[in-house]
Structure formats: structure tokens, C-alpha cells
């Protein structure tokens, strides 16, 4: 089968409620598998060349505008704070006191420096200032005090920055670990609804954004938060008239701060969502390139990518406009404070209400407040951005599997019991958002210990049935029963132990081959590992072993190491399945190399895996269907034929016609030249690839 129609054989993921999870070995999938195998938003493979449906027409208006709603809102401030407190390297009471103490000492040195420099004027005018007499010694001691305060500021400022940087790094590492743990434990439909791009954004750029804000402005933001109230207190202590100025500043700044706190989180989250939507669209477009070419959807893909990109740009522009508003407010606020401080100082010295040194100290304090007032407005936006980004990561870390019902205290059946148990689809319907069902009220029983092949047109619903049974999709309605157990009422840990889905998108873990196989059976010794590999046709005397696994079980494979031959990856995957020994195996293009020179060995390996267990094969090659005990022919989500290969051939229906066409192509392939077959009027518009 060529690459152009490989992806087209998979149905796009239907709508489903959130919350479903599985064990990492429940299926040979990565997070991007569904995205990789389908063109999102619609299923263009079902469109005819003459009346092609535009996928964008089915999108909500927000998505057509390039933006998407977030399926998982950021955690609240209280939840984020609770997360910070719960992390081992987080904000314990002792660490909080250390950081606060450093900040208060830093601000105290800044205020003392400004006050001392201002009151130095009074000493020069012959007036004593507190413990400093109006003498040369008093002047020198005041200079020494100023120097000590300035030295303290120089030491404490980088110390505070260091404390925050170290703590933020520890928190980032632990939060990422919790997010990954949560993703691995959460139901796959939940992760798919969030989108691969969204999950990756939360795991990477959202956490990085929070860390960078702490690293870049953390110490300055904390200093500002303490500096403003303490400076206003210091001004009031210089002279009570400045208390009036303090109240005025508070009255003016509070509405602006309330506006920032209210608006910034929403706008920042929209920007993050737009970025995640753009990333997911780009990733999906690259992965779906063969399908897009095969279906002539290149222009649609470009328009979709353009919409997503401009959506991100518009969200960034709205965010920048808000920050510009806050900058204008900060400029006005400082201008009013500075003018009022100067006027009050002039009036006080003219009337004798305060000394020249007091007025000078007040002006110096106000001047040093300039940067902090701008920080108050500008950092409010950045802090809200960081808080929202951190909240998005916390929300991901807090994903938990739903509470599932138990069998009223009865123990769940084990793998030995399930091995011969039936799989029942009881009125299962799987539908898209506001679309026709992919699977419609399906009643189907897979008998325990038998092999069944699902056959049908591309988009008929074969892969959807496989994913529903494996727990990767939630049905819109109906039940899936395995050995009488409703899979919606038990944990996915149990389901993962019973069902393994193997697809074309197989994965090997980074590390040695031995470590990879131990994921399926941690207690297996080397003899068991070699036996499993031998049963799927991978032995030290084979050419594939010698080329791809020169160090045997110690060969380094996976990410960061030499690429393996696709056939070897499939064999390793099948060997893992043998070691895991699930009672039910579902194979969807698990033998995609069946037409290669080594296809016969791979087919034998798949047959070995299917033995002594219930097996379901999504058949993309009719030789797979012919080898099964039973064939189920599906058309538009409905079972139209069901029986053994011999029964269906004898019935002369849709499968028999498809088989005859496939048999003709095999004969043509085996003969140098034959006459072209006469056209058949009964060919369906959209039929499976009979190769």
C-alpha cells in the first residue's frame, strides 16, 4: 500500500467527553498518533472529486478565525498556590520567610539610603538629624551609614534574585514531572481533546514562561511589592502631609490594578490557546502531508494554517494593547505623584512645616519610586501572564482519572478468564461534533479465543471500532462489555491488562533493547526475551538482527540512537506483545510491511501473536481477512456482512466481489501480461485498497 493512502485508511477521531486514561502499554500509540492519521475537523476521504467538501465549513466560527477554545481552563490562584506549597522543592514556610526577609531588608536599605542622602542637606545647613550631630564627625558618620546601606543593597539584590531563580527551577522540574505523570495516567480521549500541541505547550513554554518571568523580573517585582507600601509609610514619617499624598496615590492606582488583574488573565490565556492551536495545526499539517497530497487538499491546509497563525498574531496584538494601556496609566500616576511631591515640598519649606532636608529626602524617595510605579503596572501584566501560564501547567498536573464504579465488591476477572471471554458492543454509537455517526447503534460480539477481521471501505469505521474496544475513544452511547465487564465502569489499568492495540505507528523506548522489552515484562530474564524475539522472527542469525541489533539485547535503540528498520520495529513491538501476554490483541495495520520482501515473516509473527487469545485485525490486506476465523464487513459504520471467509465467499455479496477483484490483481501481479479486466458496474465509489 502506498504512502498516499496509508493515512486515509484511518477514521478521524470522533467527539467524545473528556476523561479516559490507559496504561502506556495499552496501545502502540504516541500522543500524536490520531493527529497523524487523520485530517482534522472532517473526513475529506469520503468526498468525491467532483463535489469536494471544504473542511473549514464544519469548523466553529472561533476556529475559522484561527482561534480555539481551551478544553482545560487554567487552575485558580488558590490551586496554583496549593501546588507551590505541595511540591517538595516548592514554597515551604521556611523558604517563604527567607525570601520575604531578604526582600524587606533590601527595601529597607533602599529607603534608608534615599532618606539619609536627603537629610544630609540638613546637616550641611547646621541642623542635627537624629543621632547625627551637626558636626564634621556627624557628617562623616552619616556618609558611612549611607555607604553601609548602599553596600547592603548591592549584596541583597543579587541574593534575592538567586533565591528566586533556584526555587523556580526546582519548582519547574517537579511540576513537569507531575504533568507528565498526569498525562500518562489520564484517559487518552481527554488528552486527544486537549490536543497534542496544547499538552506540549503546557509542558514546555507555559512552564518556561513562568520560570523566565521569575528569573527576569522576580526580584524586581517582589522589591516593588514591598517598596511601594514601605516608601509611602516612609514619606508619611518624614512629614504627615505626605500621608495625604499616600492616600491619593492608593485611590488612583487601585482601579487600574483591578482592571489589570481582571483583564490580563483572560487575554493571556487566549494568547496561549491561540499559540497552542497554531502549533497543533502546524504539527498536524506536516504529519498529514501524504493524505493532503492524495486528496488535493494542499490549499485548504494552507488556508487553515494561515487562519491559525493570524489568530495567534491577533491574540498577541490584543495582549500588547492591554500592556500599552497599563504603561500609559503608570506614566500618568508617576507624573501626578512627582508633581504633587515637589509642590508639597516647596510649600512645606516655604511655610516652615518641614526642613529642606526633609523635602529633599521626600523628593528622592519619590524619584526612586518612578521605576516601581512603572513596575507596578508593567509587572502586573507579566505576573498575570506567568500566573496564567503556571495555572495552565497546574491544571494539566491536576488531571486525574475519574472515579469508576466497581463490580459491587466482586473481584474483576483476570487475564485467564478474559482469554476465552466474549467482547460485546451493545448499541455502540460514536459520532462527531454535530455530525453523522461514524458507528451507528452497533451490536457486535467477538467470541473469545477466535480471530476476527474487520473489512470495509476507508472511513467505514473499522479503526474506530478497534479504538473504542481498546479504550482510546469513548462511545457517544452504548456499552462495551469484556467478559461481562462494562469497560466504562472499571479503571483503565484493568482494561490495559486485557487489551492491547497495535497500530502502524509503533514505538521503541530510548535505551537498550533489553530495557525496551522489560517494559512489557519487567521480570523476564534474557532467555525469555530471546524466545519472544525468536517467535516473531528476530534471531541473532537473521540479517535484520545483524544489521540493526549488533550488540544484541544491549543495543541502544530509540530516540538519540541509530534508526531501526521499520520491519525490526514492528517485530520488537510484536515481541513486547508476546511478553505482556494480553488476552485480547487488536492489530490495525500492525503488519504494514506485509508487501515487503520480509512480509511473510512478519505475517507469521502476527499470527503467532494472535494465537491462544482473542484477536481482532483491521484488515487492509485481504490475505489477513482470509486467515481469520471470521470476517465482519462494515460500511458507513454499519455491519452489512458477517461470517467465516468461506460463508461470505459462498454468499456472493460485497466481500465476495471485493475478493474476486483482489484475486484478479494478484493474478495480474504474477503474470507478465494479461488482458485488462472488463469493467464492473458494481464497484463501490469508495472501496478498500485490495492489495
N, C-alpha and C positions, 0 to 999 in steps of 0.2 A: 504494500500500500504506500503510495507516495506521500510526501510530507504535506502537500496541499490539502488533502482531505483527512489527514490524521486528526487534526483538532476539530474538524467539523463533525466527527463521529460522536462528540460529547454534547449532551444537552446542557444548556446554561442552567446555573443554579436557580431554583425557584425561590419564591418568597417563603420565609419561614419565621416563626417567632424566635426571639433570642433565647439563649441558654441551652446549650447542649455541649458535652465535652467527651473526650475519649482519651485512652492511653496512647502515648506516642507510637506504639507499635500496632495500633488497631488498624491502620491503613498505611500503605506506602505513599503518603502524601506529604507535600510541604505546604506551607501556608499559601503559596501562590498557585497551587495546582488547579483549583477551579478557575481562577482568573486566566490561567494559561491555556485552558482547554476550551474556552468559550468566548465569543464576542459578547460583552455585557449588554444589558438593557433590553435585548431582544434576541431572537434566534434567526438570523438572516439566512441560514442554510435552507430554511423552509420556503423562502421566496423564490419565485420563478424568475428567469432572466428578463421576461417582458414586463412584469409588474413587481419590481423590487420595492420592498418596504423600507422606508427610511427609519433606522433605529432611533434616531433622535426624536421622532414624533411621539414615541412612547414614554419619553422622559418627563418628569415633573418640571414645572417652569423653573424652579430654582436650579435644577441640574442643567437645563438648556441654557441658563445664564452662566453656566460654568461653576456654580457653587452647589454644595450639597449639605443637607442637614446632617448633624452628627448623631450617630446612633447611641453614643455613650457620652453623656454630659460630664464636664469636669467635676471632680469631687468638691464639696463645700470647703470653706475655710476651716471649719471645725474638724472635718475629716482629714484634711491635709495636715492640720496641726497634730491630730492624734497619730497620724502616720509618722511625723517627725519625732514624736515622743516615743513611739514604739520601736523604732529602728535601733539596733544595737549601737551603731555609731551615730545615732541621732542626738536630739537636743534633750539631754537629761537635765535635771535641776541644777546639778553642779556645773555643767557646761554653760547653761544659760547664765548663771550667776557670774561665771568667769568672764563671759563676753560682755555682759552688762557692766560689770565693774570696770573693765578696760575702757569701755565707751564713756562712762561717766568721768573717769579720770582724764581721758583725752579731752573731753569737752571742758572740764574744769580748768585744765591748763590753758586752753584757748581763751576762755573768758577771762581768766586771771591775767594773761599776757596783755590783752587789749585794755583791761581796766588799769593795770599798773602803768602802761605806756601813757594812757590819758592823764592819770593822776600825777605823773611826773611833771606835768606843767605846773601844778600847784606847788610842788617842791621848788621849782625854779623861781616861782613868784614869792617864795618865802613862807609858804603855808605848810604846816605839818600835815602828813597824811597817815592816819592810823599809827602804827608802830614806828613809822619813819619820820624822824625829826627833820626840820628844815635846815639841815646842815650838810656839809660835804659828805660826811660819813653816811647820813641818811640817804643822800642821793646815790652813793655807791652801793649801799645795801639794796636799794630799790632796783638798781641795774642788775645786781646779782640775782635778785628774785625774778626779774624778767628773764634772765638767761636760763635759770633753772626751769621755769615754766616752758620756755621755748624748747629746751632740750627734752623735757618730758613729752612735749607734743611730737618731736621728731622720732622719739623711740616708740611711743604708744600708737601712732598712726599705722606704721607697717606691722606692728604686733597684732593689732586688731584685724588688719587685712589678712594676715597669715592665719589667725584663728578661724576666720570665716571660710577661707579657701580650703583649709584642711577639713573642716567639718562638712562643707558642701560636697567635697569629693567623696568622703566616706558615705554620706547620705546617698549620693548618686549611684555608687556601686551597689549598695544594699537595695535601693529602690529598683534598679534594673533587674537585680536577681529576683526580687519579688514579682516584678512584672512578667518576667519570663516564666516563673513558676506558675503564675496565674494563667497565662496564655496556654501553657501546656495542660493545665487542669480544667480549663474552661471548654465548654462544648464547641465543637468545630462550627456549627451554624452561627453561633454567636460571633466567633472570630471572622467568619466569612461575611457576616452582615456589617461588622465594623470595617472590613476591607483591609487587605494586606498593607496598603500604603498608610492607612490610619494607624494600624498597630505599630508599624515601623517608625512612624513619626513620633508617636508617644514614647517609644523605647529609646529613641535617639535624640532627635532635635528638640523635643519638648523638655527632656531632662537636661540636655546640654544648654538650652536657653535659660533654664532656672540657674544652673551652675554658673554660666557666664555672667548673668546679672549679679549674682552674689560676688563673684570674683572681681567684676569690673566696678560695681558701684556699691557693693555690700557695706564696706566700711564707711563710705561717704554717706550712704543712706541712713545707717544707724547713727552716725555722728549728727546728721541733720535732724533726725527724730528727737535726739536728746538736746541738741544745740538750741533749737528754736524755743522750747519752753524755758530752759535754763537761762538763755540770753534775755528773754523777756522778764524773767524774775530778776536778773542782774540789773537790767535797766530800771526796774521799779525800785531796787535797793539804792541805786545811785541817787534817784530823787523820785518822790511819789508821783510827780506829774507824769512820769513815763508809764505809770500804771494805766493811765487813760489811753495812752498810745497802744499799750499792750492789748487792751480790750478791743480797741478799734481794729487792730490787725487780725485778731481772732474772729471778729464778726465778719470781716471782709473775706477771710480765707476759707472759712468753714463751708459756705455754699459751693465754692469752686472745688474743694476737696470732695464733697459729697457727690458732685456731678462726675468727677473723675472716677471715684470708687464705683459709681453706678454704671457708667457707660463703658469704661475701659475693658472689664472682663468680657462683656458680650462681643465687642468689636475684635478683641484679641483672639477670642475663641473662633470667631468666624474666619479670621485670617488663617489660623492653624488648620481649621477644617478645609478651607479652600486650598491650602498648600498640600494637605494630605490627599484631597481629591485629585489635584493635578498630578501628584506623584503616582497615585494608583492608576490614573488614566494612562500616563506615560509607560508605566511598567506593563500594563495590560496590552497596550498597543504594540510594544516591542515583542511581547510573548505571543501575541495572536497574529503576528505578521504573515505566516503562511496561510492562515484562514482568510485574513483580509484580502490577500492577493487572489486566492482561489475564488472568492465571492465578489471580487471587483469592488471592494468597499474602502479603497485607499482614501478617496476624497472624503467619505464620511468620517474616517478615522482622523484625518487632518482637521476637519471641522470640529470634531469632538475635542481633540487636543487643544485647539485654539480656544474653544469656549472655556475649557478648564484653566488654561493659562491666563486668559484675560480675567476670569473670575478671581484668581489669586492676586492679580495686579490691582483689581478694583478693591479687594479687601485690604490690601496694603495701603492703598491711597486713602481709604476711609480711616484707617488707623493713624496715618500721618497727619490727616486733617485734625483729628482729635488732639494729637500731641501739639500741633501748632496753636490750637485754641488755648491749651494749658500754658504754653510759653507766653502768649500774649497776656494772660491773666497774671502770670508771675512777674512780668515786666511792669505792669500797672501797679501791682501790690508793692513791689520794692520802691518804685518811684514815689508812691504816696508815703511809705514808711520813711524814706530818706529825707524827703522834703519836710515832713512833719517833725522828724528828729532834729533837723537843723533849725527850723523855726522855733521849736520848743527850747533848744539850747541857747539861741540868741536871746529869746525872751527871758529865760532864766538868768543868764549872766547880766543882762541889762537891768533887771529888777533886783538883782542880788539874791534871787531864790536859790541859785546854785553857783558853784565856783566855775572858773574857766576850765579847770582840770576835770570836773565832773561832766561838763558839757562835752569836752574833748573825748573823754572815755566813752560817753554815750554814742557819739558820732562814730568812733572807732568800732564799737560793738555793732552798730547798725551797718557799717560798711562791710564788716565780716559776715553779716547775715545775708548779704547780696547773693552769694553763691548758694546759700542754704535755702533761700526762698525759691530760687530757680530749681534747686534740687527737689524742693517740696512738690512742685508741680510736675517737673520732668520725671523725677524718680517715681512719682505716684503712678505714672503710666508704665514705666519699666517694671516696677514692683508688681503691678497688676498683671502685666504680661507674664512675668515669671511665676506669679501665683497661679494664673490660669493654666500655664504650661505644666507647672508642677501638679496642679489638680487633675489635669488630663492623664498624667502618668499615674497618679494615685488611683484614679478611677479604674485604670487598667489593672493595677495591682490588686484592687479590691474585687475584681470579678471572681465570683465563686460559683461552683456548681450548685444548681437548685436542689432543694430538698426533694428526695424521691421517695415514693411510697415503698413499703416493704411487702412481702407476701404474707402479711398478717402474722408475723412471727415465725413462719415456716422457713426453713433453710432453702436458699436458692439451689437449683440443680447444678451439679458440677459438670465439667467438660465430658466425662464419660457418659453421663446421661444425655447431654445435648448432642453427642456424636450421632445418635440414631433418632433424634427428635425432629419433628416437622417444623418448618418455618411457614407461618401463615400470614399473608397480607389480607387483613379483614377490612374491606371497604376503604382502602387507602386512596386518598386523593392528594396530589401535590400540584400546587398552582403557583403561577407568577403573580406579582403585584398587579391587580386589576387586569389579569389576562386569563386566557383559557387554560384549563388544567393540563399539565404535562402527563400526569397519570390520573385517570378519572375512575373513581369508585372501583378500584382493582381488588378482586377476590382471587387469590392465587395461593396454592400450597406447594411448597418444595419438600418432598419427602426425605426424611433423614437417611443418610448414607447413600444417597443417589446423586448423580451428576445431571445438571440441567443447563442447557444452552439457551440464552436469550437472543433471538434473531429478530431483526426488523430494520426499517429504514433509519437513516441518520436523523436524530431528533425524535425518534419514536418513543423514547422513554426507557431504553434499556439501562443506560448508565444511571438514570435517576432511581430506578428500582434497586440497583446494586447499592447506591449510596444511602438510600433510605434504610435498607436492611442493615448496612454497616453502621448506621447511626450518624452519618455525616450530614444528613438532611432530616429535618422534621417534617412529617406529613402535615398537610393542611387539615386533614381529617382522617379518621380510621385508625387502626391499630396494627402493630407488627408484633406477632407472638412467636417466640422461640421456645419450643418445649413447653408451651402454655404460659410462658412468662411475657408479660407486656413490657417491651423494651423501654417504653416511656416511664415505667414505674420503678425502674431499677437504676443503679449507678452505672456509668459507662465503664467503670473498672471491671464490672462483671461482663458487660457486653464486649469489651475489648478482648477479654479472655476467651470469648466464644467465637467471635467473628473477626476474620482478617481480610481486608480488601487490598488486593494487589493490582496496581494500575501500571500504565506505561511510564508514568512519572515516578521512577524508583529512586531510592536514595541510599547512599552509603555514608556511614558516620565517619567523621575525621578521626583517625587513629590507626591502629593496626587492624588487620583482618580479624584477628582473634577477638579484639575488643568489640568490633562491629557485630560479630556473631554472638558474643556474650550478652548483647542487649536482648536477644531473644531467649537465651537460656544461660543465665549467669553461672550456674553450677556445672555446666558441661565441661568435660575435660577435652584435651586435644583429640583423642580418639573419636569422641562423639562429633567434634567439629569436622574432622576429616571425613567421617562417614556421611554427614549431611551434605558436604560439598560433593562427595563422590556420587551420591544419589541423584544430584542434579547435573551430573556430567562434568564436574570440575575436579580433576585429579592431577597430581604432580606430573604425570606423563603426557598430559594434553598440551597442545601448542598454546592454548589460551592461558593456561596456568604459567607456563614458562615465560610467556611474554608479559603478562600483567601482574603475576604474583611471584617474582623471582625469589623473594625471601619467605615464601610460604605464609604461614599464619602471622608472621612478624612483618609482612609487607605493609608499608604505610599507604593508606588509601583515603579517599575523601578530600574535603577542602584543604588546600595548601599542599597537595601532593599530586603526583602524575595522574592524569586522567585514565580511567579504566575503559576498556572496550565495552560498549553498551551491552553486548551479549554477556560479558562477565558480570556486569552489574545486575542483570536480570537473574543470572544463576546464583549470585550471592543473596539476592532478595528471596529467591525460592528456598535457598538453604536456610535462611532465617525463619521462613515459614515452617519448614520441617522441624526445626529446633523448638520453635514456640508451640508447635503441635496444636493449633486451634481445631475445634471440632467442625467449624464451618469456614470454608475458604471461598472468596468471591474474586474472580480474575477478570479484570476489564482491560483488555489489550496487554495482559501480562506477558504474552509471547509475541510482542510486536516485531521480533526478529525472525518470525516463523518463515518468511520467504527468503532468508539469507542462507548461505551455504551451511551454517550450523543450525538451521531451523529445526531439523529433525531431532537433534539432541535436546534443543530447548523444549520442543513439544513433548518429548519423553519425560523431561524434568517436570513439566507442568502436570503431566499425567501422574507422575509419582506423588507430587504434592496433593493431587485430588483424591488419591486412593485412601480408602478407610475413613472417609469423612464426607460430610455433605459439601458439595461443590456447585457453584453457580458460575458459568462462564458467559460473559458478554461477548458473543461470537462476532468477530469481524472477519473471520475466515471460515468458510463452510466446512472445511475439514475438522475444525473444532466442534461444530454442531453435530456432524455425523458421528463423532466419537462419544457423544453424550448419551446417557440413558434416555433423556427426554429433551424435546425441543419446545420452547414457547415462542410463538411468533407474535410480535407486538406491532401494532400500527396505531399511531396517534394516541398513545397511552392506553390502548385497549388490547386485550388478548383476543386474537382472531383465530389462532390455531394452537392446539396443544396436544402433544402425543409423542410417541417414540419416532425416531427418524424413519423407520420402516412404515409406520402408520401414516405419517404425513406424506411420504412419497406415494404411498398407495392411494391416498385420498385425492391426489392430483390438484391440490389447492395452490395457494400463494407460495408456500415453501417448495412444493414440487416444481413449480415453474421457475422459481429462483435457482433451485438446484440444477435443473436442466441447463439453464443459461451458464451457470458456473462450470458445469461439466463440459459444456461446449468450449468455454475459454481455456480449460485445462487441456482439451484435445488440441486446440489450436497451438497452444504453447509447446506441445510435444511433437508437432508435425512441422516439417519445413514450410509447407504452403498448402492451404486448403481454400476452398471457395468460401466467400463471405456468407454467413448465415442469413436466411431470409428474415426480413423484419417481422417482429411480433407485435400485434396490436394491443396485447395485454400487459405490456411493461408499465409498471407504475411510474409516475413522474419523478419520484424521488425514491430510489431503491438502494439497498446496501451495496457496498463495493464487493462483488462476488469473488474477488481474488482471495 
